[in-house]
Amino acid sequence: QVQWVESGGGLVQPGESLRLSCKASRMITSVFNPESMGWYRQAPGKERELVARIDSNHQTDYVDSVKGRFTVSRDNSKKMVYLQLNSLKPEDTAVYYCNTVPVKKSWGQGTQVIVSS
């Protein structure tokens, strides 16, 4: 069973940056590489949403609310997916998760991002 290990979250002030990392533990490279991967987030009291996606050709897509501020990338050799969060806003506060797109695997524990002054 694949395990997603997310890290990099924290408490930051508005306008600051964070870099989130996700490792696909227990997933062999030949399975990871063809998968489209996504970063999802769940804010308090809200449904989980997909905010950034990267496919096997490294083409990316973002939800409108993060376009121009977030950047998703992947390193297939390390089975890693990253999310660079710039110009953070209080409304970006959420638990961030990685998973395939569409979701095929169980969720990891996520990493908490809190944006507050």
Secondary structure, 3 states (H helix, E strand, C coil): CCEEEEECCEEECCCCCEEEEEEEECCCHHHHCCCCEEEEEECCCCCCEEEEEECCCCCEEECHHHCCCEEEEEEHHHCEEEEEECCCCHHHCEEEEEEECCCCCCCCCCEEEEECC
